[in-house]
Amino acid sequence: MAKQVRLGIVGLGAQGSMYAQLITNGIVPNMEIGAVCEPNPGMAEIIRSRYPGVELYVDFSAMLDSGDVDAVVICVPPFLHPEMAIAALERGIHALVEKPAGVYTKQVRELNDYAATKPELSFAMMFNQRNNPLYGRIKEIIDGGEIGGIRHTNWIITTWWRPQAYYEQSAWRATWGGEGGGVLVNQAPHQLDLWQWICGLPRSVYAKVGYGFRRDIAVEDEVIAIVDYGEGATGAFVTAVHDLVGTDRFEILGDNGKIVVENSTTAVITRLTRPEREISDEMSPDDVQRVLTGQLDKGTFSASEVIEFDSAGGSQHAGVLQNFAANILDGAPLIAPGAEGINGVRLAPAGQARRCRSTSTRTPT
């Protein structure tokens, strides 16, 4: 069998447990569990029964110094991500960081700066949605210029309904000191990452942020953000935790077409026969009348394609783990390089706005 990376799982909550199960089930063949770090003493017996023979540590530094791990995946509250990743890299241990990279841009930049001094080490983000074949194909279409330059983007992602009891499970949840934010930090970082990964980073962000708007929490539970990409291109991002029905709709309008994604599984790609401005400029007065009366067949100017992917549960996370191990073992390109984690943190307006009395902020990116 090919060499395996010995992974240290830091925090055996929902995410850490998923990764442990994926590895135990053999779904990540180039990786094995080297050790687990879990400070909760009540978990010790459960961990030992589930993962016999795996070393259990309550102290993170002790695990790093043990020689039991080649790499770590950090699955603890976001405000701890930068310092723990730096601690691992300092000891020559590869680091995979759960989303988001951190809470504050300053700390994430410090992590990136330090990681840049360790080019021999693998540093990655658990942006598993980049491993979704649907979004991978959409990025190819955008990068290939198939719908022309981007004019507007719009993502409504409100499928994060969380009842009040969710926030009362743990004292640290949905607090500035414990979690560092709300829906932007806990639920929507993957969409923020995909938004900028596919469409590019905006020049500035304006946001209306609600804190404890529909839930009894201190952090943001609703966000409406408007971005400016420059050269007239704009975008909007809407997210919330109080929409019981929920919507996941991502639109990208280009000069030569449009992409509409529904529920992150199906996309309609419409390509125009020529740029929209040319079509507009060639319209005659008679054509205008046909437009106004609904008689103009707009379908003559475009062709549509439907693409659909439905990834199996856990496959995207397993793919990132495999890719991380392959980068360590063979130098395979990373799906989500760690340095790119700062982009989503910079996009999240809550961290800047919460210090202001106003719930609106305009933040240059």
N, C-alpha and C positions, 0 to 999 in steps of 0.2 A: 504493500500500500504506500502511496505517496506520503511524504512528510505532512503532518498536520500542525496547524497553529494551535498552541495551548492558550485558550481564551479565559481571562478572568472576568467574571460577570459581577459588576458592582451595583448592588441593589437588586433584590429578587422580588420586585413587585410584579405588576402585570406585564410590563415589557421584558424585564429581565427573565421572568419565568417563561415567557414565550420563546426567547432566544435559547434558553437552556433546553426546552423541549424540542425545538427544531434540531439542535445539535445531537441530543440524546437519540432522537428518532432517525439519525443518519441522513437528514435532509441537507446538511452542510458537510459534505464528505471531507473537505480539506481543513476541518476544524474540530477540536475536542475541548471539553471543559477542563481547564487547568485548575481553577479554584473559583470559589464564590466568596464575595465580601458582603455580609449582611449584618448590620449592627443590632438588629432586633433579636434579642435572645429567645423570644417566643417562636422564632422561625427555625431554630437550630435543629430540633428533632425532625421537623418536616423536611428540611434540606438534606439531612443525612439519610433519611429513608428514601427520598426520591433519587438522590445522586450518590449512591454508596461509593466510597473510595475517593470522592472529590474533597479536597481540603476546604474547610470553612474558616473564614477570618471575620472578625468583628472590626478589625482595624485596617483601613485602606493601606496605610504605609507598610504595615507588616506584610500584607499580601504582595505589594510591589517589591519588597526586599526578599521575598521567600525563594525566588528562583522557580516558582511553580507556573509562572505565566510568561508568555511571549508578548501578549497583547491584552488590552482591556476594552470592554464596552461599558460605558458609563451611563447608568440608568437611575440617576438620583434627581432630586429637584434641580431645576435649571440653573439657579444661582450658583450651584456648586460645580457646574460643568467645566468652566475655564480653569479653575485652580486644580481640579483633580486631573484634567488632561495634561496640564503642565507638569504636575508631579509625576505622572507616568512617563512622559517624554524625557524628563530629567534623568530618569533611571534607565533610559534606553528601551522603553517598552512602547510598542505601537498603541495608538489610541483611536477608538471609534466612539464618537460622541452622539448620544441620543439627542433628538431635536428638542428645543432649539439649542444653538451653540452656547447660549447664555442669556442673561436678561439685559445687560448693559453693553453698549457698543465698546466702551473703553476696555472692559475686561476681555471681551472676545478679541479685540484687536491685539491685546497683550498676548493672548494665547496664539494667535496667528503669527505674531512677530517671533515668539519663542519657537514655534514649530518650524518656522523658516530657517532657524539655525540648526535644525536636525533633519536635513533632507534625506538622510539614510533611513529615517523612520516613516512608517505609514501613519497618516493622520486623515481621518475620514469622518463624515457625518452620516447618521442613519436617516437619510432622506430616501426612504424606501419607495415613495411615489415616483421618483425618477426611474425606478425599475418597472413601473407600470408601462406595458408596451403601447398603450393608447397615447400616453403623454410623450413617450419617446418618438412615436410617429409624428405627432403634432409638432414637436420641436424640429424634426427633419423637414417638415413642410415649411415652417417659418424660416428656418435657416437657409433653405433652398430657394427662398423668394417666390414660392408658388402662389402666394396670394398678395405679393407685392409688399410695400412698406406698410407698417402698422399705423392705422389711424386712430383706433380706439379699442380698449379692452374692457371687459366687464365680468367680474366674477361675483356671483351671489352664492355664498356657501353658509347656509344656516341649518345644516343637518346635525348640529351639535347640541340638540336639546338635552339639558341637564336639570333634573329636579333639585330642589333645595337640599334634600337629603344627601345628594352626591357631594355637596360642599361640606357637609357636616361629618363626613367619614374620618377626616384627619384635620388636626388643628392647623397644619401648615398649608392646607389646600386653599387656593384662591386668596392668598395673602401676599402683601408686598414682600415681607421678610422671608416667607416660607417658599413661595412659588415664583414670586417676582412678577406676577401678572395674572390675567384671566384667559379669555378666549384666544387672544393672540399668542400667548405663550404655551398654553396647554393644548388647545384643540386645532388651531388653524396654521401652525408653522409650516406644515407640508404644503398647503396651498400658497402661502406667501413665497415659499421657495420655488415652487413650480411656476408661479406667476412671473417672477423675475428671471428664472432660468429660461423660460420659453420666450418671454416678451422683452427682456432687458430691464435694467435698473432705471427707474425714473429719476429725473433731476430734482423733483421736490414732491412733498406729500402734504396734503391738507386733510385733517381728519376730525370728525365729530365722534367723540368717544363717551359712552355712558358707563358710569361706575356705580355698581349696585342698582342699576336701572330697574331690572325685573327679578333680581335675586338679592338676598340679604348677604352681600359680599362687599369687600372693599375695592376689588379690582374691576376691570372692564368686562361687561357681559354683552355689550353691543358696540359695534364699530362700523362707521361709514367713512371710507377713505377715498379721496380723489387724488390722482397722481398726474404729473406733467412730465412727459417723456422728452419734451422739446420738439421744435419744428411742427407745432400744432397737434401733436399726438397726445392723447389723454387716456386715462383709465380710471376705473372705479372698482372698489372692493368692499363688499358688505358681508358682515358675519355677526352672529348672535347665538346665544345659548337658550333663548326662550321661545323659539319657533317650533312648536310641537309637530307641525307638518314637515317643515324643512324643505329647502331648495338647494340643489347643487347644479348650477348652470354657469358655464364659462364661455364667453364669446370673444372672438378676436376678429376685428374688422380690418381688412387691408385694402390697398388701392385696387387690387385685382381679385378680391374675393373675400370670403368670410368662413370662419370655423365656429361651430356651435357644439359644445360638449354638454351632454346631459348625464348626470349621476356618475361621472368619471368612468363610464363604461362605453358610451356611444358618442360618436362625433359625426356631424354632417359637414363635409368639406365642399364648399361651393367656389368654383373657379370661374372667373369672368373670361369672356372671349378676348377682351382687351381692357385696359384700365377704365375704371368707372368714369373718370373725368372725360375721357375721349367719347364714351357713350353719351354722356350728358351733352357735350358740345355739339354732337352730331344730330341731336333731336330737332326736328322741324316743328313748326307750329301745329301741324296736323298730329304729329307724334305726341305733343304735349296734351292735346285734347284727348287722345287715346289713353294717356296716363291718367288724366283727371277723371275719365269715365270708366276706368278699370278695364279698357279694351286692349291695352298693350300687353302682349305676351312677354313678360320679362325673362321667361325661360329661354328665349332665343339668344340671350346674351350670356348664358352661363351653363355650366354642367355641374351636377352634384354627385358626390360619392359618400357613402355611409361606411364608416369603419367601426368595428366593435370588438372589444376585448373584455374578457372577464377573468381576471387573475384568480387562481385558487388562493384560499385563505393562507396567509403566512408566506406565500411564495415570493412576494416582493421583499419582505424582510430577509428571508433566506438568501435571496439573490444578492443583497447588499453584504451579508455576512460572507458569502462565498467570494464575492468580488474583493472584499477587504483582505481575506486570507490569500487570495491569488496575487494581490498587489504585494503582500509581504513575501510570499514564496517565489513568485515569478516576475514581479514587476508589472503585472497587468494594470492598465489605466483604471483609475478609480471612477466609479459612477458618480460619487459625490465627494470631491476633495474637501478636507476639513476647512481650508481657507475660505470656501464659499459659504460657510455657515453664517458669516457676518452679514451677508446680503439680506437675509430674512429678518435678522435682528434690527438692522437699520430701517427696514420697511415698517416694522411694527411701531406705530405711533404712540402706543400707550405709555411706554417707558418715559418718553419726553413729556407727554401731556399731563401726566398725573401730578407733576410738581406745580402745575398752574391752577389757578382758581377756575379758569375757563376750561370747558371740555373740548375746545377746538385748538388745533395746533397746526402750524405750517412748518414742516421740517425739511431742510435740504438734505438730499441723500448724497 
